[in-house]
Amino acid sequence: MMMKLKILAISDTHVGEDTSLLSYPIGLQHLWRVLRKSFSPDDPERRFEVEEMILLGDIPDRALASTSQIITHTGALIRTLGSAADIRRGVYIPGNHDHTLWTSYLMRKRFSSKKHQSGYTKPSGEFVIKDGKRCDDERYKPWAEELLSIFFGYPHGSSMRNMPDSFDFIVANPLYATQIKNRSREDRTYIFTHGTHFRRDVCLPDKMKRIVDYSGLDSILGHINIESDCDVTKARDLEGLEEAVAPFVDSLWVSSKNNPTSKSDDFWYLLTMLRARLSSVPLEDRKRRRITDESVLLSWDELQLPSNKNRIWKISDQDDSVRRWKDYFLPHMRSYLEQNGMLTGDMTFVYGDTHHGGWGAHPPTEEMPERIRIYNCGGWVMHADEHYHPACHLFAVDDDGEEYMLDVSFKSKDLEIDGESLLKVAAEDAENRQKTVNRILRSILPASRSDDRDTDPKRSDFRRS
């Protein structure tokens, strides 16, 4: 049996970074095998079909890896996905670590058209490639060279040369929405966003950002200048939210360009420390998944069985990221869908960013009568603990409208590099970085020594999600 998928979504691969499991050839090969085994079990040598492949932000790590690194590793990821499946359409939604790719795209677009261009797209996004060909006339984005070079090796890369005639590539910001009929022939709206616009640091009180900005700590420690005027509570619509958030995100997750690491790396950890010290809201606990040797594909109904709740954790309505989504993003999202004729029934909302993975549901209310299923696609980045397995999740919808989560396990004896597990190799890079940054923080904020949770690299929550 070979499954035909309407949608397959992946988030937070962070390729180019040594902490990403998909920055290693052995990790990509493992993903390929799991995809084939899960969606083409009777004939693993045969590609399965995907109508839309959703790349849900932080795909290349533009902030923490150099241009050469992200071109090499993003190209390898795209080739892996393309060799595992026949993909009709690719959709890219930028996250916070790769938001500068969108900003560069937008600035070139404005310069080329000589008129104001909105910082957000329609729910269906914008074509960059249509029917296997780059759209070269003014209707179809002659300003996408950077995106195309990173994802497909434009103009001479193998992915570009071997592109099927039917392939489309779309960029969408800050969300992508589509509708699929279920078995009852009823439309269900699917909404995809990275989660940048309701991140905890983005939603911090404006005064906290200004403390860091006006004190000059951003310049002293990170040699950057954060744009502190970011108040999500003042946004009136989705366009206003993007306008408020984009400058702050671009200034904190600075493009590393040709440097191997970003200027903002050390400063990010400082900001996290200040947030923990100045805010009454505690840092989220890690969401640990049960480490097993096998990957598993679970439908929506199977996810709700008690035996599977430890494997892929259930997102509660009290989850910090879900609360921020409801407060700062959901109202604008609903208005935007209504304006575009897509607020017609039940919805499925898919995001990433937190790296926690999981599934849940938002019950209908009098103000918002829609039933909303929620999925978090997790991430592929190791923290400074080889026993912490990231939630390597993919979201899928088949031809019948059935929804799935694929949980990819890297706990396997076959996944070793020079006698060490891939999990341990990727974790060592995170541990080395955290030790260096913690030394910097302890010299600046001696009070942090009183809290072992903040300074112990094995337990620290200073992670770049």
Sequence and secondary structure as in RCSB ss.txt:
>XXXX:A:sequence
MMMKLKILAISDTHVGEDTSLLSYPIGLQHLWRVLRKSFSPDDPERRFEVEEMILLGDIPDRALASTSQIITHTG
ALIRTLGSAADIRRGVYIPGNHDHTLWTSYLMRKRFSSKKHQSGYTKPSGEFVIKDGKRCDDERYKPWAEELLSI
FFGYPHGSSMRNMPDSFDFIVANPLYATQIKNRSREDRTYIFTHGTHFRRDVCLPDKMKRIVDYSGLDSILGHIN
IESDCDVTKARDLEGLEEAVAPFVDSLWVSSKNNPTSKSDDFWYLLTMLRARLSSVPLEDRKRRRITDESVLLSW
DELQLPSNKNRIWKISDQDDSVRRWKDYFLPHMRSYLEQNGMLTGDMTFVYGDTHHGGWGAHPPTEEMPERIRIY
NCGGWVMHADEHYHPACHLFAVDDDGEEYMLDVSFKSKDLEIDGESLLKVAAEDAENRQKTVNRILRSILPASRS
DDRDTDPKRSDFRRS
>XXXX:A:secstr
   EEEEEEE    BTSTTBGGGSHHHHHHHHHHHHHHHSTT TTS EEEEEEEE S SB TTTS HHHHHHHHH
HHHHHHHHHEEEEEEEE   STTHHHHHHHHHHHHHHHTS   SS  TT EEEEETTEE  SGGG TT HHHHHH
HH TTTSHHHHT  TT EEEE SSEEEEEEE TTS EEEEEEE SGGG TTTTS HHHHHHHHHHTHHHHHHS  
      GGG  SHHHHHHHHHHHHHHHS   TTSSS THHHHHHHHHHHHHHH SS           SS EEEEH
HHHTSGGGTTTS B  TT HHHHHIIIIIHHHHHHHHHHTT  SS EEEEE SSS  EEEEE   SS    EEEE
E B  B  S TT    BEEEEEETT  EEEEE     TT EETTEEHHHHHHHHHHHHHHHHHHHHHHH GGGGG
 HHHH TTT      
